Amino acid sequence: ITGSGNIDELRLHPSTAQMTTYTYDNLLRLIAECSVNSTITYYDYDSFNRLLDIRDQFGNMRKVFEYNYGELSR
């Protein structure tokens, strides 16, 4: 590899291998996943560490979660 600049993520593996990369925050919550076909999925949590939403690499919401406890809600 030649050139200059910053590398954010480098995935090296044999051409016939399939690899998924997971990223966790300091609370050990899954915050990102890079799939075999290099698409990224992001996970967002609330202050109670509950999963709020799942977004694709373009920021589009793929799934949204809502928690209701009696009259309390998100």
C-alpha positions, 0 to 999 in steps of 0.5 A, spaced: 500 500 500 502 506 498 500 513 498 498 518 504 492 520 508 488 517 514 485 510 514 479 509 518 478 501 517 482 496 513 479 489 512 484 484 509 482 477 508 483 472 502 479 473 496 474 467 498 473 469 505 467 472 508 468 477 513 463 481 518 466 486 522 463 489 529 464 495 532 462 496 540 462 502 544 465 503 551 459 500 554 460 494 550 454 496 546 454 494 538 454 500 534 456 498 527 456 492 523 460 492 516 457 486 512 460 481 507 458 485 502 461 492 505 454 495 507 454 498 514 449 498 519 449 503 525 445 502 532 443 507 536 441 507 544 437 511 549 440 513 556 437 506 558 441 502 553 435 500 550 436 499 542 432 505 539 433 505 531 437 501 526 440 505 520 444 504 514 450 507 511 446 512 508 443 514 515 436 511 512 432 508 518 431 501 517 428 499 524 425 503 529 424 501 536 419 504 541 418 502 549 412 504 553 411 502 560 404 505 562 404 512 561 411 513 560 414 512 553 420 514 549 
